[in-house]
Amino acid sequence: MKSLDRRMYSMAKSMVRNDEDCADAMQETVLKAFRAISGLKEAAYFNTWLFRILINE
């Protein structure tokens, strides 16, 4: 899971540039994903789904 954290951080950092905003975006992403996990139809697409939430956040 550490590599997923690093990849999420890298993606968020490329969009917001500020460490605090980056941390907020990642936290909101995890919260939204947790709440919506039942809507994920194919587990194989978890990373894609999670990163789409992050990008939208």
PDBQT receptor file of N, H, CA, C and O in Angstrom, charges set to zero:
ATOM      1  N   MET A   1       0.816  -1.199   0.000  1.00  0.00    +0.000 N 
ATOM      2  CA  MET A   1       0.000   0.000   0.000  1.00  0.00    +0.000 C 
ATOM      3  C   MET A   1       0.860   1.263   0.000  1.00  0.00    +0.000 C 
ATOM      4  O   MET A   1       0.407   2.327  -0.422  1.00  0.00    +0.000 OA
ATOM      5  N   LYS A   2       2.096   1.142   0.472  1.00  0.00    +0.000 N 
ATOM      6  H   LYS A   2       2.464   0.277   0.815  1.00  0.00    +0.000 HD
ATOM      7  CA  LYS A   2       2.978   2.307   0.498  1.00  0.00    +0.000 C 
ATOM      8  C   LYS A   2       3.218   2.863  -0.909  1.00  0.00    +0.000 C 
ATOM      9  O   LYS A   2       3.268   4.079  -1.094  1.00  0.00    +0.000 OA
ATOM     10  N   SER A   3       3.366   1.983  -1.893  1.00  0.00    +0.000 N 
ATOM     11  H   SER A   3       3.325   0.995  -1.743  1.00  0.00    +0.000 HD
ATOM     12  CA  SER A   3       3.612   2.482  -3.247  1.00  0.00    +0.000 C 
ATOM     13  C   SER A   3       2.377   3.195  -3.785  1.00  0.00    +0.000 C 
ATOM     14  O   SER A   3       2.505   4.152  -4.548  1.00  0.00    +0.000 OA
ATOM     15  N   LEU A   4       1.181   2.744  -3.399  1.00  0.00    +0.000 N 
ATOM     16  H   LEU A   4       1.077   1.967  -2.779  1.00  0.00    +0.000 HD
ATOM     17  CA  LEU A   4      -0.043   3.429  -3.805  1.00  0.00    +0.000 C 
ATOM     18  C   LEU A   4      -0.094   4.818  -3.180  1.00  0.00    +0.000 C 
ATOM     19  O   LEU A   4      -0.475   5.784  -3.841  1.00  0.00    +0.000 OA
ATOM     20  N   ASP A   5       0.283   4.922  -1.925  1.00  0.00    +0.000 N 
ATOM     21  H   ASP A   5       0.593   4.137  -1.388  1.00  0.00    +0.000 HD
ATOM     22  CA  ASP A   5       0.351   6.229  -1.262  1.00  0.00    +0.000 C 
ATOM     23  C   ASP A   5       1.304   7.164  -1.997  1.00  0.00    +0.000 C 
ATOM     24  O   ASP A   5       0.990   8.332  -2.225  1.00  0.00    +0.000 OA
ATOM     25  N   ARG A   6       2.459   6.644  -2.362  1.00  0.00    +0.000 N 
ATOM     26  H   ARG A   6       2.714   5.695  -2.177  1.00  0.00    +0.000 HD
ATOM     27  CA  ARG A   6       3.451   7.470  -3.068  1.00  0.00    +0.000 C 
ATOM     28  C   ARG A   6       2.932   7.908  -4.425  1.00  0.00    +0.000 C 
ATOM     29  O   ARG A   6       3.132   9.053  -4.830  1.00  0.00    +0.000 OA
ATOM     30  N   ARG A   7       2.265   7.001  -5.129  1.00  0.00    +0.000 N 
ATOM     31  H   ARG A   7       2.103   6.071  -4.800  1.00  0.00    +0.000 HD
ATOM     32  CA  ARG A   7       1.727   7.362  -6.449  1.00  0.00    +0.000 C 
ATOM     33  C   ARG A   7       0.595   8.382  -6.320  1.00  0.00    +0.000 C 
ATOM     34  O   ARG A   7       0.498   9.313  -7.119  1.00  0.00    +0.000 OA
ATOM     35  N   MET A   8      -0.252   8.201  -5.317  1.00  0.00    +0.000 N 
ATOM     36  H   MET A   8      -0.173   7.445  -4.668  1.00  0.00    +0.000 HD
ATOM     37  CA  MET A   8      -1.326   9.183  -5.084  1.00  0.00    +0.000 C 
ATOM     38  C   MET A   8      -0.734  10.545  -4.735  1.00  0.00    +0.000 C 
ATOM     39  O   MET A   8      -1.183  11.572  -5.244  1.00  0.00    +0.000 OA
ATOM     40  N   TYR A   9       0.274  10.550  -3.865  1.00  0.00    +0.000 N 
ATOM     41  H   TYR A   9       0.639   9.716  -3.451  1.00  0.00    +0.000 HD
ATOM     42  CA  TYR A   9       0.913  11.809  -3.474  1.00  0.00    +0.000 C 
ATOM     43  C   TYR A   9       1.523  12.498  -4.689  1.00  0.00    +0.000 C 
ATOM     44  O   TYR A   9       1.374  13.707  -4.869  1.00  0.00    +0.000 OA
ATOM     45  N   SER A  10       2.201  11.729  -5.510  1.00  0.00    +0.000 N 
ATOM     46  H   SER A  10       2.322  10.747  -5.365  1.00  0.00    +0.000 HD
ATOM     47  CA  SER A  10       2.827  12.289  -6.708  1.00  0.00    +0.000 C 
ATOM     48  C   SER A  10       1.790  12.898  -7.640  1.00  0.00    +0.000 C 
ATOM     49  O   SER A  10       1.993  13.988  -8.175  1.00  0.00    +0.000 OA
ATOM     50  N   MET A  11       0.686  12.199  -7.834  1.00  0.00    +0.000 N 
ATOM     51  H   MET A  11       0.521  11.313  -7.400  1.00  0.00    +0.000 HD
ATOM     52  CA  MET A  11      -0.383  12.713  -8.705  1.00  0.00    +0.000 C 
ATOM     53  C   MET A  11      -0.986  13.988  -8.115  1.00  0.00    +0.000 C 
ATOM     54  O   MET A  11      -1.157  14.981  -8.822  1.00  0.00    +0.000 OA
ATOM     55  N   ALA A  12      -1.304  13.958  -6.831  1.00  0.00    +0.000 N 
ATOM     56  H   ALA A  12      -1.165  13.151  -6.257  1.00  0.00    +0.000 HD
ATOM     57  CA  ALA A  12      -1.895  15.131  -6.180  1.00  0.00    +0.000 C 
ATOM     58  C   ALA A  12      -0.928  16.309  -6.203  1.00  0.00    +0.000 C 
ATOM     59  O   ALA A  12      -1.327  17.447  -6.450  1.00  0.00    +0.000 OA
ATOM     60  N   LYS A  13       0.335  16.028  -5.946  1.00  0.00    +0.000 N 
ATOM     61  H   LYS A  13       0.660  15.104  -5.745  1.00  0.00    +0.000 HD
ATOM     62  CA  LYS A  13       1.349  17.090  -5.922  1.00  0.00    +0.000 C 
ATOM     63  C   LYS A  13       1.495  17.749  -7.288  1.00  0.00    +0.000 C 
ATOM     64  O   LYS A  13       1.752  18.949  -7.375  1.00  0.00    +0.000 OA
ATOM     65  N   SER A  14       1.333  16.970  -8.351  1.00  0.00    +0.000 N 
ATOM     66  H   SER A  14       1.124  15.995  -8.280  1.00  0.00    +0.000 HD
ATOM     67  CA  SER A  14       1.454  17.537  -9.693  1.00  0.00    +0.000 C 
ATOM     68  C   SER A  14       0.296  18.478 -10.025  1.00  0.00    +0.000 C 
ATOM     69  O   SER A  14       0.405  19.323 -10.913  1.00  0.00    +0.000 OA
ATOM     70  N   MET A  15      -0.807  18.322  -9.306  1.00  0.00    +0.000 N 
ATOM     71  H   MET A  15      -0.896  17.635  -8.585  1.00  0.00    +0.000 HD
ATOM     72  CA  MET A  15      -1.975  19.163  -9.592  1.00  0.00    +0.000 C 
ATOM     73  C   MET A  15      -2.101  20.362  -8.659  1.00  0.00    +0.000 C 
ATOM     74  O   MET A  15      -2.528  21.434  -9.090  1.00  0.00    +0.000 OA
ATOM     75  N   VAL A  16      -1.733  20.199  -7.380  1.00  0.00    +0.000 N 
ATOM     76  H   VAL A  16      -1.386  19.329  -7.030  1.00  0.00    +0.000 HD
ATOM     77  CA  VAL A  16      -1.978  21.288  -6.435  1.00  0.00    +0.000 C 
ATOM     78  C   VAL A  16      -0.726  21.997  -5.941  1.00  0.00    +0.000 C 
ATOM     79  O   VAL A  16      -0.806  23.144  -5.501  1.00  0.00    +0.000 OA
ATOM     80  N   ARG A  17       0.420  21.346  -6.001  1.00  0.00    +0.000 N 
ATOM     81  H   ARG A  17       0.485  20.414  -6.358  1.00  0.00    +0.000 HD
ATOM     82  CA  ARG A  17       1.720  21.938  -5.663  1.00  0.00    +0.000 C 
ATOM     83  C   ARG A  17       1.934  22.222  -4.178  1.00  0.00    +0.000 C 
ATOM     84  O   ARG A  17       3.084  22.292  -3.743  1.00  0.00    +0.000 OA
ATOM     85  N   ASN A  18       0.890  22.385  -3.393  1.00  0.00    +0.000 N 
ATOM     86  H   ASN A  18      -0.044  22.327  -3.747  1.00  0.00    +0.000 HD
ATOM     87  CA  ASN A  18       1.007  22.711  -1.977  1.00  0.00    +0.000 C 
ATOM     88  C   ASN A  18       0.847  21.430  -1.162  1.00  0.00    +0.000 C 
ATOM     89  O   ASN A  18      -0.097  20.672  -1.382  1.00  0.00    +0.000 OA
ATOM     90  N   ASP A  19       1.757  21.186  -0.230  1.00  0.00    +0.000 N 
ATOM     91  H   ASP A  19       2.524  21.802  -0.052  1.00  0.00    +0.000 HD
ATOM     92  CA  ASP A  19       1.718  19.942   0.558  1.00  0.00    +0.000 C 
ATOM     93  C   ASP A  19       0.430  19.785   1.354  1.00  0.00    +0.000 C 
ATOM     94  O   ASP A  19      -0.111  18.683   1.442  1.00  0.00    +0.000 OA
ATOM     95  N   GLU A  20      -0.063  20.864   1.930  1.00  0.00    +0.000 N 
ATOM     96  H   GLU A  20       0.376  21.760   1.859  1.00  0.00    +0.000 HD
ATOM     97  CA  GLU A  20      -1.291  20.785   2.723  1.00  0.00    +0.000 C 
ATOM     98  C   GLU A  20      -2.493  20.462   1.839  1.00  0.00    +0.000 C 
ATOM     99  O   GLU A  20      -3.333  19.641   2.208  1.00  0.00    +0.000 OA
ATOM    100  N   ASP A  21      -2.578  21.106   0.671  1.00  0.00    +0.000 N 
ATOM    101  H   ASP A  21      -1.896  21.773   0.371  1.00  0.00    +0.000 HD
ATOM    102  CA  ASP A  21      -3.670  20.824  -0.266  1.00  0.00    +0.000 C 
ATOM    103  C   ASP A  21      -3.572  19.402  -0.797  1.00  0.00    +0.000 C 
ATOM    104  O   ASP A  21      -4.585  18.738  -1.016  1.00  0.00    +0.000 OA
ATOM    105  N   CYS A  22      -2.359  18.949  -0.999  1.00  0.00    +0.000 N 
ATOM    106  H   CYS A  22      -1.536  19.489  -0.821  1.00  0.00    +0.000 HD
ATOM    107  CA  CYS A  22      -2.110  17.589  -1.462  1.00  0.00    +0.000 C 
ATOM    108  C   CYS A  22      -2.620  16.584  -0.428  1.00  0.00    +0.000 C 
ATOM    109  O   CYS A  22      -3.306  15.624  -0.779  1.00  0.00    +0.000 OA
ATOM    110  N   ALA A  23      -2.292  16.799   0.820  1.00  0.00    +0.000 N 
ATOM    111  H   ALA A  23      -1.735  17.579   1.105  1.00  0.00    +0.000 HD
ATOM    112  CA  ALA A  23      -2.737  15.916   1.898  1.00  0.00    +0.000 C 
ATOM    113  C   ALA A  23      -4.259  15.939   2.015  1.00  0.00    +0.000 C 
ATOM    114  O   ALA A  23      -4.878  14.896   2.226  1.00  0.00    +0.000 OA
ATOM    115  N   ASP A  24      -4.866  17.118   1.879  1.00  0.00    +0.000 N 
ATOM    116  H   ASP A  24      -4.363  17.965   1.708  1.00  0.00    +0.000 HD
ATOM    117  CA  ASP A  24      -6.325  17.230   1.936  1.00  0.00    +0.000 C 
ATOM    118  C   ASP A  24      -6.982  16.460   0.799  1.00  0.00    +0.000 C 
ATOM    119  O   ASP A  24      -7.967  15.752   1.011  1.00  0.00    +0.000 OA
ATOM    120  N   ALA A  25      -6.437  16.597  -0.410  1.00  0.00    +0.000 N 
ATOM    121  H   ALA A  25      -5.637  17.171  -0.582  1.00  0.00    +0.000 HD
ATOM    122  CA  ALA A  25      -6.998  15.896  -1.565  1.00  0.00    +0.000 C 
ATOM    123  C   ALA A  25      -6.900  14.382  -1.388  1.00  0.00    +0.000 C 
ATOM    124  O   ALA A  25      -7.832  13.650  -1.722  1.00  0.00    +0.000 OA
ATOM    125  N   MET A  26      -5.782  13.924  -0.868  1.00  0.00    +0.000 N 
ATOM    126  H   MET A  26      -5.025  14.518  -0.596  1.00  0.00    +0.000 HD
ATOM    127  CA  MET A  26      -5.619  12.482  -0.640  1.00  0.00    +0.000 C 
ATOM    128  C   MET A  26      -6.585  11.986   0.430  1.00  0.00    +0.000 C 
ATOM    129  O   MET A  26      -7.171  10.914   0.284  1.00  0.00    +0.000 OA
ATOM    130  N   GLN A  27      -6.755  12.746   1.491  1.00  0.00    +0.000 N 
ATOM    131  H   GLN A  27      -6.279  13.617   1.609  1.00  0.00    +0.000 HD
ATOM    132  CA  GLN A  27      -7.660  12.347   2.558  1.00  0.00    +0.000 C 
ATOM    133  C   GLN A  27      -9.104  12.309   2.054  1.00  0.00    +0.000 C 
ATOM    134  O   GLN A  27      -9.833  11.360   2.346  1.00  0.00    +0.000 OA
ATOM    135  N   GLU A  28      -9.518  13.311   1.313  1.00  0.00    +0.000 N 
ATOM    136  H   GLU A  28      -8.927  14.082   1.075  1.00  0.00    +0.000 HD
ATOM    137  CA  GLU A  28     -10.866  13.331   0.756  1.00  0.00    +0.000 C 
ATOM    138  C   GLU A  28     -11.079  12.174  -0.221  1.00  0.00    +0.000 C 
ATOM    139  O   GLU A  28     -12.158  11.583  -0.274  1.00  0.00    +0.000 OA
ATOM    140  N   THR A  29     -10.048  11.864  -0.983  1.00  0.00    +0.000 N 
ATOM    141  H   THR A  29      -9.172  12.344  -0.941  1.00  0.00    +0.000 HD
ATOM    142  CA  THR A  29     -10.129  10.751  -1.930  1.00  0.00    +0.000 C 
ATOM    143  C   THR A  29     -10.371   9.437  -1.210  1.00  0.00    +0.000 C 
ATOM    144  O   THR A  29     -11.237   8.657  -1.606  1.00  0.00    +0.000 OA
ATOM    145  N   VAL A  30      -9.615   9.191  -0.162  1.00  0.00    +0.000 N 
ATOM    146  H   VAL A  30      -8.911   9.824   0.159  1.00  0.00    +0.000 HD
ATOM    147  CA  VAL A  30      -9.767   7.939   0.589  1.00  0.00    +0.000 C 
ATOM    148  C   VAL A  30     -11.150   7.878   1.228  1.00  0.00    +0.000 C 
ATOM    149  O   VAL A  30     -11.780   6.821   1.228  1.00  0.00    +0.000 OA
ATOM    150  N   LEU A  31     -11.625   8.979   1.765  1.00  0.00    +0.000 N 
ATOM    151  H   LEU A  31     -11.113   9.838   1.765  1.00  0.00    +0.000 HD
ATOM    152  CA  LEU A  31     -12.946   9.019   2.379  1.00  0.00    +0.000 C 
ATOM    153  C   LEU A  31     -14.039   8.739   1.347  1.00  0.00    +0.000 C 
ATOM    154  O   LEU A  31     -14.940   7.937   1.596  1.00  0.00    +0.000 OA
ATOM    155  N   LYS A  32     -13.962   9.395   0.196  1.00  0.00    +0.000 N 
ATOM    156  H   LYS A  32     -13.231  10.047  -0.007  1.00  0.00    +0.000 HD
ATOM    157  CA  LYS A  32     -14.960   9.180  -0.855  1.00  0.00    +0.000 C 
ATOM    158  C   LYS A  32     -14.914   7.754  -1.383  1.00  0.00    +0.000 C 
ATOM    159  O   LYS A  32     -15.952   7.151  -1.659  1.00  0.00    +0.000 OA
ATOM    160  N   ALA A  33     -13.710   7.219  -1.521  1.00  0.00    +0.000 N 
ATOM    161  H   ALA A  33     -12.867   7.708  -1.297  1.00  0.00    +0.000 HD
ATOM    162  CA  ALA A  33     -13.575   5.842  -1.998  1.00  0.00    +0.000 C 
ATOM    163  C   ALA A  33     -14.165   4.868  -0.983  1.00  0.00    +0.000 C 
ATOM    164  O   ALA A  33     -14.843   3.914  -1.364  1.00  0.00    +0.000 OA
ATOM    165  N   PHE A  34     -13.918   5.098   0.285  1.00  0.00    +0.000 N 
ATOM    166  H   PHE A  34     -13.367   5.874   0.594  1.00  0.00    +0.000 HD
ATOM    167  CA  PHE A  34     -14.453   4.233   1.331  1.00  0.00    +0.000 C 
ATOM    168  C   PHE A  34     -15.976   4.225   1.295  1.00  0.00    +0.000 C 
ATOM    169  O   PHE A  34     -16.608   3.175   1.405  1.00  0.00    +0.000 OA
ATOM    170  N   ARG A  35     -16.550   5.407   1.141  1.00  0.00    +0.000 N 
ATOM    171  H   ARG A  35     -16.037   6.261   1.052  1.00  0.00    +0.000 HD
ATOM    172  CA  ARG A  35     -18.014   5.520   1.111  1.00  0.00    +0.000 C 
ATOM    173  C   ARG A  35     -18.629   4.897  -0.135  1.00  0.00    +0.000 C 
ATOM    174  O   ARG A  35     -19.767   4.430  -0.099  1.00  0.00    +0.000 OA
ATOM    175  N   ALA A  36     -17.882   4.888  -1.234  1.00  0.00    +0.000 N 
ATOM    176  H   ALA A  36     -16.958   5.267  -1.262  1.00  0.00    +0.000 HD
ATOM    177  CA  ALA A  36     -18.434   4.436  -2.509  1.00  0.00    +0.000 C 
ATOM    178  C   ALA A  36     -17.908   3.078  -2.970  1.00  0.00    +0.000 C 
ATOM    179  O   ALA A  36     -18.176   2.668  -4.099  1.00  0.00    +0.000 OA
ATOM    180  N   ILE A  37     -17.171   2.382  -2.125  1.00  0.00    +0.000 N 
ATOM    181  H   ILE A  37     -16.953   2.715  -1.208  1.00  0.00    +0.000 HD
ATOM    182  CA  ILE A  37     -16.531   1.133  -2.539  1.00  0.00    +0.000 C 
ATOM    183  C   ILE A  37     -17.549   0.105  -3.042  1.00  0.00    +0.000 C 
ATOM    184  O   ILE A  37     -17.222  -0.713  -3.901  1.00  0.00    +0.000 OA
ATOM    185  N   SER A  38     -18.742   0.138  -2.532  1.00  0.00    +0.000 N 
ATOM    186  H   SER A  38     -19.007   0.804  -1.834  1.00  0.00    +0.000 HD
ATOM    187  CA  SER A  38     -19.759  -0.825  -2.982  1.00  0.00    +0.000 C 
ATOM    188  C   SER A  38     -20.142  -0.595  -4.449  1.00  0.00    +0.000 C 
ATOM    189  O   SER A  38     -20.679  -1.492  -5.098  1.00  0.00    +0.000 OA
ATOM    190  N   GLY A  39     -19.870   0.584  -4.959  1.00  0.00    +0.000 N 
ATOM    191  H   GLY A  39     -19.433   1.313  -4.431  1.00  0.00    +0.000 HD
ATOM    192  CA  GLY A  39     -20.178   0.891  -6.354  1.00  0.00    +0.000 C 
ATOM    193  C   GLY A  39     -19.107   0.436  -7.330  1.00  0.00    +0.000 C 
ATOM    194  O   GLY A  39     -19.310   0.494  -8.543  1.00  0.00    +0.000 OA
ATOM    195  N   LEU A  40     -17.982  -0.012  -6.823  1.00  0.00    +0.000 N 
ATOM    196  H   LEU A  40     -17.817  -0.059  -5.838  1.00  0.00    +0.000 HD
ATOM    197  CA  LEU A  40     -16.909  -0.495  -7.684  1.00  0.00    +0.000 C 
ATOM    198  C   LEU A  40     -17.296  -1.871  -8.205  1.00  0.00    +0.000 C 
ATOM    199  O   LEU A  40     -17.419  -2.824  -7.437  1.00  0.00    +0.000 OA
ATOM    200  N   LYS A  41     -17.486  -1.966  -9.505  1.00  0.00    +0.000 N 
ATOM    201  H   LYS A  41     -17.386  -1.191 -10.129  1.00  0.00    +0.000 HD
ATOM    202  CA  LYS A  41     -17.998  -3.205 -10.091  1.00  0.00    +0.000 C 
ATOM    203  C   LYS A  41     -16.921  -4.256 -10.325  1.00  0.00    +0.000 C 
ATOM    204  O   LYS A  41     -17.197  -5.453 -10.245  1.00  0.00    +0.000 OA
ATOM    205  N   GLU A  42     -15.722  -3.831 -10.607  1.00  0.00    +0.000 N 
ATOM    206  H   GLU A  42     -15.498  -2.859 -10.672  1.00  0.00    +0.000 HD
ATOM    207  CA  GLU A  42     -14.634  -4.764 -10.937  1.00  0.00    +0.000 C 
ATOM    208  C   GLU A  42     -13.408  -4.414 -10.099  1.00  0.00    +0.000 C 
ATOM    209  O   GLU A  42     -12.812  -3.351 -10.273  1.00  0.00    +0.000 OA
ATOM    210  N   ALA A  43     -13.041  -5.302  -9.200  1.00  0.00    +0.000 N 
ATOM    211  H   ALA A  43     -13.525  -6.166  -9.058  1.00  0.00    +0.000 HD
ATOM    212  CA  ALA A  43     -11.920  -5.047  -8.290  1.00  0.00    +0.000 C 
ATOM    213  C   ALA A  43     -10.607  -4.802  -9.032  1.00  0.00    +0.000 C 
ATOM    214  O   ALA A  43      -9.724  -4.114  -8.520  1.00  0.00    +0.000 OA
ATOM    215  N   ALA A  44     -10.480  -5.353 -10.217  1.00  0.00    +0.000 N 
ATOM    216  H   ALA A  44     -11.197  -5.912 -10.632  1.00  0.00    +0.000 HD
ATOM    217  CA  ALA A  44      -9.251  -5.180 -10.999  1.00  0.00    +0.000 C 
ATOM    218  C   ALA A  44      -9.019  -3.714 -11.380  1.00  0.00    +0.000 C 
ATOM    219  O   ALA A  44      -7.895  -3.322 -11.692  1.00  0.00    +0.000 OA
ATOM    220  N   TYR A  45     -10.075  -2.916 -11.354  1.00  0.00    +0.000 N 
ATOM    221  H   TYR A  45     -10.989  -3.235 -11.101  1.00  0.00    +0.000 HD
ATOM    222  CA  TYR A  45      -9.966  -1.506 -11.740  1.00  0.00    +0.000 C 
ATOM    223  C   TYR A  45      -9.894  -0.568 -10.535  1.00  0.00    +0.000 C 
ATOM    224  O   TYR A  45     -10.131   0.632 -10.666  1.00  0.00    +0.000 OA
ATOM    225  N   PHE A  46      -9.568  -1.114  -9.362  1.00  0.00    +0.000 N 
ATOM    226  H   PHE A  46      -9.375  -2.090  -9.256  1.00  0.00    +0.000 HD
ATOM    227  CA  PHE A  46      -9.530  -0.304  -8.152  1.00  0.00    +0.000 C 
ATOM    228  C   PHE A  46      -8.602   0.899  -8.289  1.00  0.00    +0.000 C 
ATOM    229  O   PHE A  46      -9.000   2.022  -7.981  1.00  0.00    +0.000 OA
ATOM    230  N   ASN A  47      -7.377   0.679  -8.744  1.00  0.00    +0.000 N 
ATOM    231  H   ASN A  47      -7.053  -0.234  -8.994  1.00  0.00    +0.000 HD
ATOM    232  CA  ASN A  47      -6.419   1.793  -8.852  1.00  0.00    +0.000 C 
ATOM    233  C   ASN A  47      -6.914   2.873  -9.804  1.00  0.00    +0.000 C 
ATOM    234  O   ASN A  47      -6.826   4.063  -9.501  1.00  0.00    +0.000 OA
ATOM    235  N   THR A  48      -7.427   2.462 -10.942  1.00  0.00    +0.000 N 
ATOM    236  H   THR A  48      -7.498   1.496 -11.188  1.00  0.00    +0.000 HD
ATOM    237  CA  THR A  48      -7.951   3.427 -11.911  1.00  0.00    +0.000 C 
ATOM    238  C   THR A  48      -9.091   4.226 -11.300  1.00  0.00    +0.000 C 
ATOM    239  O   THR A  48      -9.146   5.449 -11.430  1.00  0.00    +0.000 OA
ATOM    240  N   TRP A  49      -9.994   3.530 -10.638  1.00  0.00    +0.000 N 
ATOM    241  H   TRP A  49      -9.950   2.537 -10.532  1.00  0.00    +0.000 HD
ATOM    242  CA  TRP A  49     -11.140   4.156  -9.986  1.00  0.00    +0.000 C 
ATOM    243  C   TRP A  49     -10.686   5.139  -8.913  1.00  0.00    +0.000 C 
ATOM    244  O   TRP A  49     -11.200   6.254  -8.830  1.00  0.00    +0.000 OA
ATOM    245  N   LEU A  50      -9.719   4.724  -8.089  1.00  0.00    +0.000 N 
ATOM    246  H   LEU A  50      -9.301   3.818  -8.157  1.00  0.00    +0.000 HD
ATOM    247  CA  LEU A  50      -9.214   5.575  -7.014  1.00  0.00    +0.000 C 
ATOM    248  C   LEU A  50      -8.536   6.830  -7.565  1.00  0.00    +0.000 C 
ATOM    249  O   LEU A  50      -8.742   7.928  -7.050  1.00  0.00    +0.000 OA
ATOM    250  N   PHE A  51      -7.737   6.665  -8.602  1.00  0.00    +0.000 N 
ATOM    251  H   PHE A  51      -7.570   5.772  -9.021  1.00  0.00    +0.000 HD
ATOM    252  CA  PHE A  51      -7.049   7.823  -9.176  1.00  0.00    +0.000 C 
ATOM    253  C   PHE A  51      -8.014   8.768  -9.869  1.00  0.00    +0.000 C 
ATOM    254  O   PHE A  51      -7.767   9.973  -9.909  1.00  0.00    +0.000 OA
ATOM    255  N   ARG A  52      -9.102   8.253 -10.414  1.00  0.00    +0.000 N 
ATOM    256  H   ARG A  52      -9.302   7.274 -10.382  1.00  0.00    +0.000 HD
ATOM    257  CA  ARG A  52     -10.118   9.124 -11.015  1.00  0.00    +0.000 C 
ATOM    258  C   ARG A  52     -10.771   9.967  -9.925  1.00  0.00    +0.000 C 
ATOM    259  O   ARG A  52     -11.039  11.151 -10.132  1.00  0.00    +0.000 OA
ATOM    260  N   ILE A  53     -11.028   9.366  -8.771  1.00  0.00    +0.000 N 
ATOM    261  H   ILE A  53     -10.810   8.405  -8.603  1.00  0.00    +0.000 HD
ATOM    262  CA  ILE A  53     -11.572  10.135  -7.634  1.00  0.00    +0.000 C 
ATOM    263  C   ILE A  53     -10.581  11.222  -7.234  1.00  0.00    +0.000 C 
ATOM    264  O   ILE A  53     -10.975  12.366  -7.003  1.00  0.00    +0.000 OA
ATOM    265  N   LEU A  54      -9.311  10.877  -7.150  1.00  0.00    +0.000 N 
ATOM    266  H   LEU A  54      -8.992   9.949  -7.338  1.00  0.00    +0.000 HD
ATOM    267  CA  LEU A  54      -8.275  11.839  -6.780  1.00  0.00    +0.000 C 
ATOM    268  C   LEU A  54      -8.201  12.998  -7.775  1.00  0.00    +0.000 C 
ATOM    269  O   LEU A  54      -8.131  14.161  -7.378  1.00  0.00    +0.000 OA
ATOM    270  N   ILE A  55      -8.219  12.678  -9.048  1.00  0.00    +0.000 N 
ATOM    271  H   ILE A  55      -8.276  11.733  -9.370  1.00  0.00    +0.000 HD
ATOM    272  CA  ILE A  55      -8.155  13.721 -10.073  1.00  0.00    +0.000 C 
ATOM    273  C   ILE A  55      -9.370  14.653  -9.962  1.00  0.00    +0.000 C 
ATOM    274  O   ILE A  55      -9.237  15.872 -10.074  1.00  0.00    +0.000 OA
ATOM    275  N   ASN A  56     -10.524  14.080  -9.747  1.00  0.00    +0.000 N 
ATOM    276  H   ASN A  56     -10.632  13.090  -9.657  1.00  0.00    +0.000 HD
ATOM    277  CA  ASN A  56     -11.736  14.895  -9.614  1.00  0.00    +0.000 C 
ATOM    278  C   ASN A  56     -11.743  15.728  -8.339  1.00  0.00    +0.000 C 
ATOM    279  O   ASN A  56     -12.348  16.799  -8.286  1.00  0.00    +0.000 OA
ATOM    280  N   GLU A  57     -11.074  15.231  -7.330  1.00  0.00    +0.000 N 
ATOM    281  H   GLU A  57     -10.582  14.361  -7.372  1.00  0.00    +0.000 HD
ATOM    282  CA  GLU A  57     -11.013  15.955  -6.058  1.00  0.00    +0.000 C 
ATOM    283  C   GLU A  57     -10.162  17.201  -6.220  1.00  0.00    +0.000 C 
ATOM    284  O   GLU A  57      -9.983  17.954  -5.263  1.00  0.00    +0.000 OA
TER     285      GLU A  57
